[in-house]
Amino acid sequence: MPICLMLAFSIHLRAQTRYVWSFHLTRTPRSLIAEQCRMSSTNPLAAVCQVTSTPDKEANFAACKRLVEQAKGCGASMVFLPEGFDYIGSSRDETLQLSESMDGDTVSRYTQLARKLEVWLSLGGFHERGEDWEMDRRIYNSHIIINDLGHIVSVYRKGHLFDVELTGKGVSLKESAFTIPGPSLSPPVQTPIGKVGLGVCYDLRFPELSLALQRQGAEILTYPSAFTVATGAAHWEVLLRARAIETQCFVLAAAQVGSHHAKRASYGHALAVDPWGVVMGDCGGMETGVALVEIDMEKLRDTRRDMPVQQHRRDAKFYSSLD
C-alpha cells in the first residue's frame, strides 16, 4: 500500500502498519490533503479524531466539522469523535448549563452533517440531560452512533463514572456528582467498517465490558475519551492494546488533547489498534488531527483462527469457582 505522503502527513509506521496516516488541519492545505488521499483500498477506512474542546460549543462544532469533512474527503466510511466533542465545561455549573437533550441543536447539527456527507459518525460523549432534568439537574455521558442517512442507530450511556482522587498527581474528578450511570450495555452496531461495540473513556478499565461486547459479535471496540495527562501517560496505550489483544478486536479511541481551560488538560494520543495489539495510528500528544486507518477484517479472522482464544475460554462456572 502507498505510504509516500511525507509532504502532507505525519506517517505512523509501527510493526508493518498498512495504509495509515494522519494530518493536522492547521498545517495541511485542504487541496493537498484531497490530492494525497486519492488512493484505492479494498478495505474500508475509519477516521479517529483528536480535538481540543472548550466551553465554546460553536467553536467546537466548527473544529469537529472540519475534521469530519477532511476525513470524508480522504474516503473514510466512519468518523470517530471523542468524549466531550460538544464541549468541556470549566465548572460543574457550566457543564450542566451547556447540556442539551438528544433532540437539541447539537445532535441535530451532527445528524444533518452525517446525512450531507453520507458518512457514519461516532459521537463519543454527549452531555445529555437526564429524564428528570427539571427535578435533579443531572446528565448522562452518552455515546451516539449516527448512520449515513442521518439517523441515530444506537445510544450507549457511560456505565462506569470517573470518581478519582490521585494524591500528588493533580487529578481530582467526581463524575458522579452530576452524571447518571447508564443502565446497561448497548448491542454492537453493524456499520460499514464492521460491527462496533460502544464504550466511553473510563469504561476502558473494565475488561468485563469489552468481553461482553465481543461475545455479542463486536469486531471493533471504541473508547472515545478525555484521559487526564497523568492517567494517560501511565495507562492509555497499554489499556487499549490489552483490550484489543484479549478480545482480538480492532480498538479505535478518539481523544481530547491539550488545554481545555485553566482547570483541565487532556493527554491526547488518539489511537487505533489492530487485533494483534499493534498500534496502527497515533495522533500524538500535541495537536488536533485525524488518524486514518484501514480496517482489514481478514487480519481479524486470521488472528482469531491462529489463536482461538474464545474457543479456549471456559464456562462461567469455572471463573466463578473461587467466589
VOBA-1610 file (N, C-alpha, C; in pm, whole numbers, padded with zeros to 5 digits, always signed):
BEGIN
Met+00085-00119+00000Met+00000+00000+00000Met+00089+00124+00000Pro+00045+00235-00061Pro+00127+00355-00069Pro+00141+00422+00067Ile+00262+00466+00100Ile+00285+00537+00224Ile+00373+00659+00201Cys+00385+00705+00076Cys+00474+00817+00044Cys+00397+00949+00052Leu+00358+00987+00176Leu+00279+01108+00194Leu+00351+01206+00286Met+00482+01209+00277Met+00560+01283+00374Met+00537+01434+00369Leu+00502+01488+00255Leu+00480+01631+00246Leu+00359+01676+00325Ala+00256+01595+00325Ala+00130+01639+00384Ala+00096+01572+00514Phe+00155+01458+00540Phe+00107+01380+00652Phe+00220+01336+00744Ser+00184+01316+00869Ser+00274+01253+00965Ser+00243+01105+00966Ile+00330+01023+00908Ile+00303+00881+00893Ile+00341+00806+01020His+00258+00713+01061His+00288+00631+01178His+00318+00490+01129Leu+00444+00449+01140Leu+00485+00319+01092Leu+00529+00234+01210Arg+00441+00143+01252Arg+00476+00053+01361Arg+00441-00088+01319Ala+00538-00175+01325Ala+00514-00319+01308Ala+00427-00351+01187Gln+00474-00311+01069Gln+00410-00348+00943Gln+00269-00290+00929Thr+00251-00166+00975Thr+00125-00097+00956Thr+00096-00078+00808Arg-00032-00093+00771Arg-00072-00073+00632Arg-00171+00042+00623Tyr-00152+00126+00522Tyr-00249+00227+00484Tyr-00295+00311+00603Val-00199+00374+00668Val-00226+00455+00785Val-00155+00588+00772Trp-00226+00698+00801Trp-00162+00827+00806Trp-00245+00920+00891Ser-00186+01034+00928Ser-00262+01135+01000Ser-00230+01270+00941Phe-00319+01366+00965Phe-00294+01502+00919Phe-00341+01601+01022His-00282+01721+01017His-00318+01829+01109His-00373+01944+01027Leu-00494+01987+01060Leu-00562+02087+00978Leu-00487+02219+00972Thr-00420+02256+01080Thr-00354+02385+01083Thr-00232+02389+00992Arg-00182+02274+00950Arg-00059+02271+00872Arg-00077+02225+00728Thr-00189+02164+00699Thr-00203+02099+00570Thr-00318+02160+00490Pro-00291+02222+00375Pro-00398+02277+00294Pro-00497+02170+00252Arg-00626+02207+00249Arg-00729+02109+00216Arg-00708+02050+00078Ser-00667+02129-00018Ser-00648+02078-00154Ser-00538+01973-00159Leu-00432+01993-00079Leu-00322+01898-00077Leu-00364+01768-00012Ile-00444+01779+00097Ile-00496+01660+00161Ile-00579+01579+00064Ala-00670+01647-00006Ala-00757+01577-00100Ala-00676+01506-00207Glu-00571+01574-00258Glu-00489+01513-00363Glu-00415+01390-00311Gln-00358+01401-00190Gln-00282+01290-00135Gln-00372+01172-00099Cys-00500+01200-00072Cys-00592+01095-00029Cys-00651+01016-00144Arg-00624+01055-00267Arg-00683+00983-00380Arg-00612+00850-00400Met-00646+00756-00315Met-00586+00624-00319Met-00698+00521-00315Ser-00668+00403-00358Ser-00769+00299-00358Ser-00737+00196-00251Ser-00841+00139-00194Ser-00826+00032-00097Ser-00947-00058-00108Thr-00924-00187-00090Thr-01036-00281-00092Thr-01105-00287+00043Asn-01043-00229+00146Asn-01099-00231+00280Asn-01146-00092+00321Pro-01246-00086+00409Pro-01299+00045+00450Pro-01200+00119+00538Leu-01213+00252+00538Leu-01129+00339+00620Leu-01209+00394+00737Ala-01147+00397+00853Ala-01203+00464+00970Ala-01115+00584+01003Ala-01176+00690+01051Ala-01104+00812+01089Ala-01120+00833+01238Val-01007+00836+01310Val-01006+00854+01455Val-00956+00996+01484Cys-01043+01078+01543Cys-01015+01221+01556Cys-00960+01258+01693Gln-00881+01364+01692Gln-00827+01422+01814Gln-00860+01571+01813Val-00928+01618+01918Val-00973+01757+01923Val-00940+01817+02060Thr-00956+01949+02068Thr-00941+02022+02195Thr-01068+02100+02220Ser-01162+02038+02289Ser-01288+02107+02319Ser-01269+02209+02430Thr-01350+02313+02424Thr-01353+02419+02525Thr-01500+02440+02564Pro-01530+02536+02649Pro-01672+02566+02675Pro-01744+02632+02558Asp-01674+02666+02450Asp-01733+02733+02334Asp-01790+02629+02238Lys-01919+02602+02247Lys-01981+02496+02168Lys-01975+02525+02018Glu-01990+02650+01981Glu-01987+02684+01839Glu-01850+02659+01778Ala-01744+02699+01849Ala-01608+02674+01800Ala-01579+02525+01796Asn-01627+02451+01894Asn-01606+02306+01895Asn-01672+02240+01775Phe-01795+02280+01744Phe-01863+02220+01628Phe-01788+02252+01500Ala-01743+02375+01485Ala-01670+02413+01364Ala-01544+02329+01347Ala-01471+02307+01457Ala-01348+02229+01450Ala-01377+02083+01417Cys-01479+02026+01480Cys-01514+01886+01452Cys-01566+01870+01310Lys-01644+01965+01265Lys-01698+01960+01129Lys-01585+01958+01026Arg-01482+02038+01048Arg-01368+02039+00955Arg-01299+01903+00952Leu-01281+01844+01069Leu-01217+01712+01074Leu-01301+01607+01002Val-01432+01609+01024Val-01519+01513+00958Val-01515+01532+00806Glu-01517+01656+00762Glu-01512+01683+00617Glu-01381+01635+00557Gln-01270+01660+00626Gln-01141+01616+00576Gln-01134+01464+00570Ala-01183+01399+00675Ala-01180+01253+00678Ala-01266+01193+00567Lys-01384+01249+00547Lys-01470+01201+00439Lys-01404+01225+00304Gly-01337+01337+00288Gly-01265+01366+00164Gly-01155+01267+00135Cys-01102+01204+00240Cys-00999+01102+00224Cys-01057+00961+00209Gly-01189+00952+00210Gly-01252+00824+00186Gly-01299+00749+00309Ala-01299+00814+00425Ala-01342+00747+00548Ala-01490+00711+00540Ser-01522+00589+00579Ser-01661+00544+00587Ser-01726+00580+00720Met-01642+00591+00825Met-01693+00622+00958Met-01591+00707+01030Val-01640+00811+01100Val-01553+00907+01169Val-01585+00903+01318Phe-01481+00895+01401Phe-01495+00881+01545Phe-01449+01009+01614Leu-01539+01070+01692Leu-01508+01191+01770Leu-01503+01154+01918Pro-01425+01228+01998Pro-01401+01186+02137Pro-01509+01226+02235Glu-01494+01176+02356Glu-01575+01220+02469Glu-01565+01372+02481Gly-01678+01436+02510Gly-01676+01582+02523Gly-01659+01654+02391Phe-01692+01589+02279Phe-01680+01657+02149Phe-01765+01784+02145Asp-01875+01785+02220Asp-01964+01902+02220Asp-01906+02017+02300Tyr-01847+01988+02418Tyr-01779+02090+02498Tyr-01717+02023+02620Ile-01626+02094+02683Ile-01575+02058+02816Ile-01585+02182+02902Gly-01675+02177+03000Gly-01701+02292+03084Gly-01592+02317+03187Ser-01587+02440+03236Ser-01484+02478+03333Ser-01532+02465+03477Ser-01658+02428+03495Ser-01712+02408+03629Ser-01834+02317+03619Arg-01878+02265+03734Arg-01997+02181+03736Arg-02117+02259+03684Asp-02133+02383+03729Asp-02249+02463+03686Asp-02247+02488+03537Glu-02129+02519+03481Glu-02120+02544+03338Glu-02147+02416+03259Thr-02093+02305+03306Thr-02117+02177+03239Thr-02266+02146+03231Leu-02337+02168+03338Leu-02480+02140+03338Leu-02557+02242+03255Gln-02519+02367+03265Gln-02591+02472+03192Gln-02581+02453+03040Leu-02466+02403+02992Leu-02446+02385+02848Leu-02507+02256+02793Ser-02552+02168+02881Ser-02604+02038+02836Ser-02734+02055+02757Glu-02767+01951+02679Glu-02886+01954+02594Glu-02956+01818+02598Ser-03075+01815+02548Ser-03145+01689+02526Ser-03100+01628+02394Met-03137+01504+02372Met-03098+01434+02249Met-03158+01500+02125Asp-03271+01568+02141Asp-03333+01635+02026Asp-03299+01783+02019Gly-03190+01822+02086Gly-03145+01961+02083Gly-03064+01995+01960Asp-03010+02115+01960Asp-02942+02169+01842Asp-02815+02092+01807Thr-02736+02053+01908Thr-02607+01989+01879Thr-02624+01858+01803Val-02706+01768+01854Val-02724+01640+01787Val-02788+01660+01651Ser-02880+01754+01641Ser-02944+01783+01512Ser-02840+01826+01407Arg-02744+01907+01448Arg-02641+01953+01353Arg-02555+01837+01305Tyr-02527+01743+01395Tyr-02446+01628+01355Tyr-02524+01529+01269Thr-02652+01513+01294Thr-02731+01426+01205Thr-02738+01486+01065Gln-02751+01617+01057Gln-02751+01683+00927Gln-02615+01668+00857Leu-02507+01680+00934Leu-02374+01666+00877Leu-02353+01526+00823Ala-02393+01424+00900Ala-02379+01286+00854Ala-02457+01262+00725Arg-02578+01315+00720Arg-02662+01298+00602Arg-02602+01371+00481Lys-02555+01492+00502Lys-02498+01571+00393Lys-02373+01504+00335Leu-02285+01455+00423Leu-02158+01396+00377Leu-02171+01247+00347Glu-02284+01187+00384Glu-02306+01043+00368Glu-02193+00964+00436Val-02178+00993+00566Val-02074+00928+00645Val-02133+00890+00781Trp-02087+00779+00836Trp-02127+00738+00970Trp-02044+00815+01073Leu-02107+00846+01187Leu-02039+00919+01293Leu-02053+00847+01427Ser-01943+00844+01501Ser-01944+00804+01642Ser-01917+00931+01722Leu-02018+00973+01798Leu-02007+01093+01882Leu-01985+01047+02025Gly-01861+01062+02070Gly-01815+00982+02181Gly-01852+01016+02321Gly-01914+01128+02348Gly-01953+01156+02485Gly-02032+01284+02489Phe-02160+01274+02463Phe-02250+01389+02456Phe-02311+01414+02594His-02314+01540+02636His-02373+01577+02765His-02525+01583+02749Glu-02589+01470+02778Glu-02733+01456+02756Glu-02811+01477+02886Arg-02906+01567+02882Arg-02989+01590+03000Arg-03071+01466+03034Gly-03073+01431+03163Gly-03145+01313+03208Gly-03296+01330+03203Glu-03366+01219+03222Glu-03512+01220+03213Glu-03576+01313+03316Asp-03514+01327+03433Asp-03568+01411+03540Asp-03491+01542+03554Trp-03446+01594+03440Trp-03363+01714+03439Trp-03423+01829+03520Glu-03550+01854+03503Glu-03613+01967+03573Glu-03612+01948+03724Met-03603+01823+03768Met-03605+01794+03911Met-03465+01786+03972Asp-03372+01716+03903Asp-03244+01687+03969Asp-03121+01747+03901Arg-03137+01805+03780Arg-03024+01866+03710Arg-02905+01771+03699Arg-02932+01651+03647Arg-02827+01552+03625Arg-02828+01507+03479Ile-02713+01461+03431Ile-02697+01430+03289Ile-02641+01290+03270Tyr-02650+01241+03147Tyr-02581+01121+03103Tyr-02459+01160+03019Asn-02361+01073+03016Asn-02248+01085+02924Asn-02274+00985+02812Ser-02326+01032+02700Ser-02389+00943+02601Ser-02308+00933+02472His-02285+00811+02431His-02214+00778+02306His-02319+00749+02199Ile-02318+00829+02094Ile-02422+00823+01991Ile-02362+00775+01859Ile-02429+00682+01793Ile-02390+00640+01659Ile-02497+00691+01560Ile-02451+00762+01458Ile-02539+00817+01355Ile-02499+00755+01222Asn-02596+00707+01145Asn-02563+00647+01016Asn-02556+00751+00905Asp-02525+00706+00784Asp-02504+00799+00673Asp-02633+00859+00619Leu-02747+00818+00674Leu-02875+00881+00641Leu-02913+00987+00744Gly-02828+01003+00845Gly-02857+01100+00950Gly-02947+01048+01059His-02959+00915+01070His-03044+00855+01173His-02960+00809+01291Ile-03008+00833+01412Ile-02943+00778+01531Ile-02976+00629+01538Val-02874+00545+01535Val-02897+00400+01534Val-02860+00333+01666Ser-02787+00405+01753Ser-02755+00348+01884Ser-02714+00459+01979Val-02750+00442+02106Val-02705+00532+02213Val-02661+00446+02331Tyr-02536+00462+02372Tyr-02486+00396+02493Tyr-02454+00503+02595Arg-02506+00488+02714Arg-02482+00584+02821Arg-02377+00527+02915Lys-02269+00600+02932Lys-02150+00555+03004Lys-02185+00492+03137Gly-02137+00370+03159Gly-02173+00294+03277Gly-02079+00310+03395His-01952+00335+03368His-01852+00348+03474His-01812+00496+03485Leu-01837+00556+03597Leu-01814+00700+03614Leu-01680+00726+03683Phe-01612+00830+03638Phe-01475+00860+03679Phe-01476+00939+03810Asp-01474+00870+03921Asp-01462+00931+04054Asp-01325+00896+04109Val-01230+00985+04088Val-01090+00951+04118Val-01022+01069+04186Glu-00945+01039+04289Glu-00863+01137+04360Glu-00721+01082+04363Leu-00634+01133+04273Leu-00496+01084+04267Leu-00407+01182+04343Thr-00381+01151+04467Thr-00299+01238+04551Thr-00160+01253+04492Gly-00116+01375+04477Gly+00018+01401+04425Gly+00025+01412+04274Lys-00082+01378+04203Lys-00079+01386+04057Lys-00171+01496+04002Gly-00237+01568+04089Gly-00321+01678+04046Gly-00448+01637+03976Val-00496+01515+04002Val-00619+01467+03939Val-00725+01451+04047Ser-00833+01527+04033Ser-00945+01517+04127Ser-01074+01542+04050Leu-01143+01435+04018Leu-01266+01444+03942Leu-01371+01352+04004Lys-01495+01399+04007Lys-01604+01316+04057Lys-01720+01329+03960Glu-01717+01243+03859Glu-01818+01249+03754Glu-01958+01221+03808Ser-01968+01138+03911Ser-02099+01100+03963Ser-02170+01216+04033Ala-02099+01326+04058Ala-02163+01441+04123Ala-02272+01501+04036Phe-02262+01480+03904Phe-02363+01539+03816Phe-02405+01445+03703Thr-02350+01324+03699Thr-02376+01231+03589Thr-02445+01105+03641Ile-02542+01058+03564Ile-02615+00936+03596Ile-02545+00819+03527Pro-02514+00710+03596Pro-02455+00595+03527Pro-02557+00530+03435Gly-02513+00491+03317Gly-02602+00424+03223Gly-02650+00292+03278Pro-02772+00250+03239Pro-02831+00129+03298Pro-02782-00002+03240Ser-02725+00001+03117Ser-02691-00125+03051Ser-02598-00100+02934Leu-02540-00209+02885Leu-02462-00203+02761Leu-02556-00191+02642Ser-02500-00148+02529Ser-02575-00145+02403Ser-02520-00253+02310Pro-02606-00324+02237Pro-02556-00426+02145Pro-02463-00365+02040Pro-02362-00439+01995Pro-02277-00389+01887Pro-02359-00351+01764Val-02310-00251+01692Val-02382-00194+01579Val-02312-00233+01449Gln-02387-00283+01353Gln-02331-00313+01221Gln-02311-00183+01145Thr-02188-00156+01104Thr-02152-00033+01033Thr-02075-00070+00906Pro-02043+00028+00822Pro-01966-00003+00701Pro-01825-00054+00727Ile-01772-00031+00847Ile-01636-00079+00876Ile-01636-00208+00957Gly-01752-00255+01001Gly-01761-00374+01083Gly-01858-00354+01198Lys-01865-00452+01285Lys-01959-00448+01396Lys-01891-00380+01516Val-01946-00264+01556Val-01882-00176+01653Val-01948-00187+01790Gly-01867-00214+01893Gly-01912-00217+02032Gly-01873-00088+02102Leu-01966-00032+02181Leu-01951+00103+02234Leu-01911+00106+02381Gly-01809+00186+02412Gly-01772+00222+02548Gly-01745+00371+02550Val-01708+00423+02667Val-01667+00562+02682Val-01559+00571+02789Cys-01442+00617+02752Cys-01334+00659+02841Cys-01308+00562+02957Tyr-01355+00592+03078Tyr-01324+00512+03197Tyr-01371+00367+03183Asp-01469+00341+03095Asp-01510+00203+03065Asp-01393+00118+03020Leu-01289+00181+02967Leu-01172+00111+02917Leu-01105+00025+03024Arg-01120+00064+03150Arg-01052-00006+03260Arg-01127-00131+03306Phe-01239-00162+03242Phe-01321-00274+03286Phe-01332-00378+03175Pro-01245-00481+03178Pro-01244-00579+03069Pro-01374-00657+03056Glu-01453-00662+03164Glu-01581-00731+03155Glu-01668-00672+03043Leu-01660-00540+03027Leu-01740-00472+02925Leu-01696-00514+02785Ser-01565-00511+02760Ser-01517-00545+02627Ser-01543-00691+02593Leu-01529-00779+02691Leu-01555-00921+02666Leu-01703-00947+02641Ala-01791-00874+02711Ala-01935-00888+02686Ala-01969-00844+02545Leu-01909-00735+02498Leu-01936-00688+02362Leu-01881-00786+02258Gln-01763-00842+02287Gln-01706-00939+02193Gln-01795-01063+02183Arg-01850-01106+02294Arg-01940-01223+02290Arg-02065-01196+02207Gln-02102-01070+02196Gln-02219-01034+02115Gln-02182-01001+01970Gly-02058-01033+01932Gly-02020-01020+01792Gly-01939-00899+01755Ala-01895-00819+01853Ala-01817-00700+01821Ala-01687-00738+01750Glu-01655-00664+01646Glu-01528-00677+01574Glu-01439-00555+01599Ile-01502-00446+01638Ile-01433-00320+01666Ile-01486-00269+01799Leu-01396-00233+01889Leu-01434-00168+02014Leu-01391-00023+02007Thr-01473+00066+02061Thr-01436+00207+02056Thr-01452+00271+02192Tyr-01348+00345+02232Tyr-01343+00410+02362Tyr-01310+00559+02344Pro-01404+00639+02299Pro-01380+00784+02289Pro-01353+00840+02428Ser-01251+00925+02440Ser-01201+00958+02573Ser-01154+01101+02588Ala-01142+01140+02715Ala-01075+01264+02754Ala-00987+01230+02874Phe-00887+01145+02851Phe-00798+01100+02958Phe-00717+01217+03013Thr-00700+01219+03145Thr-00612+01319+03204Thr-00468+01291+03160Val-00383+01392+03173Val-00244+01376+03133Val-00176+01269+03220Ala-00201+01272+03350Ala-00135+01176+03441Ala-00177+01033+03413Thr-00307+01008+03400Thr-00353+00871+03377Thr-00324+00827+03233Gly-00325+00921+03140Gly-00295+00886+03002Gly-00151+00841+02984Ala-00059+00917+03042Ala+00083+00881+03030Ala+00111+00744+03091Ala+00040+00711+03199Ala+00065+00585+03268Ala-00006+00466+03204His-00129+00484+03154His-00213+00368+03126His-00281+00365+02989Trp-00288+00474+02918Trp-00372+00484+02798Trp-00339+00377+02695Glu-00217+00377+02644Glu-00183+00284+02536Glu-00188+00139+02582Val-00137+00112+02700Val-00133-00028+02745Val-00274-00084+02765Leu-00367-00003+02812Leu-00505-00049+02828Leu-00571-00074+02693Leu-00553+00016+02599Leu-00613-00003+02467Leu-00558-00127+02399Arg-00428-00148+02409Arg-00369-00266+02347Arg-00416-00394+02417Ala-00431-00387+02549Ala-00481-00504+02623Ala-00622-00541+02580Arg-00709-00439+02566Arg-00846-00468+02523Arg-00848-00528+02383Ala-00760-00483+02295Ala-00753-00540+02161Ala-00704-00685+02165Ile-00602-00711+02243Ile-00542-00845+02249Ile-00637-00947+02309Glu-00704-00911+02420Glu-00787-01009+02489Glu-00917-01039+02414Thr-00965-00943+02333Thr-01089-00966+02256Thr-01061-01000+02111Gln-00936-00978+02065Gln-00899-00995+01924Gln-00991-00911+01835Cys-01010-00788+01879Cys-01087-00687+01805Cys-00995-00572+01766Phe-01035-00496+01663Phe-00979-00364+01643Phe-01027-00276+01757Val-00943-00182+01800Val-00983-00084+01901Val-00954+00056+01846Leu-01057+00139+01845Leu-01046+00276+01797Leu-01079+00370+01911Ala-00989+00463+01938Ala-01007+00551+02055Ala-00976+00695+02018Ala-01082+00769+01983Ala-01068+00913+01962Ala-01036+00979+02096Ala-00970+01095+02094Ala-00922+01153+02219Ala-00926+01304+02218Gln-00937+01359+02338Gln-00915+01501+02360Gln-00765+01524+02384Val-00718+01645+02347Val-00576+01676+02363Val-00560+01821+02408Gly-00460+01844+02491Gly-00423+01981+02525Gly-00514+02047+02628Ser-00498+02178+02641Ser-00567+02255+02745Ser-00706+02296+02700His-00806+02260+02782His-00945+02296+02753His-00983+02429+02816His-00926+02456+02932His-00943+02580+03006His-00841+02576+03119Ala-00845+02672+03207Ala-00741+02685+03309Ala-00735+02566+03404Lys-00845+02491+03416Lys-00852+02385+03516Lys-00830+02244+03461Arg-00821+02229+03330Arg-00820+02092+03278Arg-00744+02080+03147Ala-00669+01970+03134Ala-00600+01937+03010Ala-00612+01787+02987Ser-00596+01745+02860Ser-00608+01603+02824Ser-00482+01552+02755Tyr-00464+01422+02763Tyr-00341+01355+02720Tyr-00325+01347+02569Gly-00433+01330+02496Gly-00422+01312+02351Gly-00389+01170+02313His-00309+01154+02207His-00271+01023+02154His-00393+00939+02115Ala-00483+00998+02038Ala-00590+00917+01978Ala-00526+00800+01906Leu-00575+00678+01934Leu-00509+00558+01885Leu-00604+00467+01808Ala-00544+00392+01717Ala-00610+00278+01653Ala-00519+00157+01672Val-00577+00046+01717Val-00500-00075+01747Val-00563-00193+01672Asp-00480-00281+01619Asp-00534-00395+01545Asp-00555-00515+01638Pro-00616-00624+01591Pro-00650-00737+01680Pro-00529-00810+01738Trp-00411-00788+01687Trp-00291-00847+01743Trp-00228-00756+01849Gly-00283-00635+01866Gly-00231-00540+01963Gly-00132-00441+01906Val-00118-00437+01775Val-00026-00343+01711Val-00093-00206+01698Val-00023-00101+01736Val-00074+00035+01719Val-00066+00073+01572Met-00181+00095+01511Met-00188+00128+01369Met-00175+00278+01343Gly-00226+00359+01436Gly-00222+00504+01418Gly-00223+00574+01552Asp-00150+00685+01561Asp-00137+00761+01686Asp-00131+00908+01649Cys-00225+00988+01699Cys-00231+01130+01665Cys-00133+01216+01745Gly-00059+01156+01837Gly+00038+01233+01915Gly-00026+01307+02030Gly+00056+01375+02107Gly+00009+01439+02228Gly+00008+01590+02225Met+00012+01650+02107Met+00027+01795+02099Met-00086+01866+02025Glu-00130+01810+01912Glu-00217+01885+01822Glu-00346+01810+01789Thr-00444+01885+01742Thr-00564+01823+01688Thr-00532+01759+01553Gly-00611+01662+01512Gly-00587+01597+01384Gly-00668+01471+01371Val-00633+01391+01270Val-00706+01268+01238Val-00606+01159+01202Ala-00628+01038+01252Ala-00557+00920+01205Ala-00655+00839+01120Leu-00617+00809+00998Leu-00698+00729+00907Leu-00639+00589+00900Val-00723+00489+00926Val-00674+00352+00930Val-00763+00261+00848Glu-00700+00162+00786Glu-00771+00062+00708Glu-00816-00051+00801Ile-00945-00085+00795Ile-01000-00192+00877Ile-01006-00319+00792Asp-00907-00402+00813Asp-00890-00524+00733Asp-00944-00643+00812Met-01065-00686+00780Met-01127-00796+00854Met-01056-00930+00833Glu-00979-00941+00727Glu-00901-01063+00708Glu-00798-01078+00820Lys-00742-00964+00863Lys-00648-00967+00975Lys-00716-01014+01102Leu-00838-00969+01125Leu-00913-01013+01243Leu-00942-01163+01236Arg-00988-01209+01120Arg-01020-01352+01105Arg-00895-01437+01121Asp-00783-01393+01065Asp-00659-01468+01079Asp-00614-01477+01224Thr-00624-01366+01297Thr-00583-01363+01437Thr-00666-01459+01519Arg-00797-01457+01498Arg-00886-01545+01576Arg-00871-01692+01535Arg-00837-01717+01411Arg-00815-01855+01366Arg-00685-01911+01423Asp-00578-01830+01417Asp-00447-01879+01457Asp-00435-01896+01610Met-00505-01813+01684Met-00506-01825+01830Met-00651-01819+01876Pro-00720-01932+01877Pro-00865-01933+01903Pro-00899-01917+02052Val-00868-01799+02105Val-00885-01772+02248Val-01029-01796+02292Gln-01123-01750+02211Gln-01263-01760+02254Gln-01308-01906+02265Gln-01254-01991+02178Gln-01288-02133+02187Gln-01226-02197+02312His-01115-02141+02357His-01046-02196+02474His-01104-02145+02606Arg-01192-02046+02598Arg-01247-01988+02720Arg-01337-02090+02790Arg-01322-02101+02921Arg-01404-02194+02999Arg-01541-02133+03027Asp-01634-02215+03080Asp-01767-02164+03107Asp-01766-02077+03233Ala-01878-02007+03256Ala-01885-01911+03366Ala-01860-01976+03501Lys-01899-02101+03516Lys-01882-02172+03643Lys-01734-02182+03680Phe-01650-02206+03581Phe-01506-02217+03607Phe-01451-02088+03667Tyr-01490-01974+03609Tyr-01435-01846+03653Tyr-01496-01799+03785Ser-01609-01852+03822Ser-01671-01814+03950Ser-01643-01917+04060Ser-01557-02012+04032Ser-01536-02123+04127Ser-01470-02079+04257Leu-01408-01959+04259Leu-01347-01909+04382Leu-01440-01818+04459Asp-01555-01785+04403Asp-01647-01693+04469Asp-01710-01758+04593
//
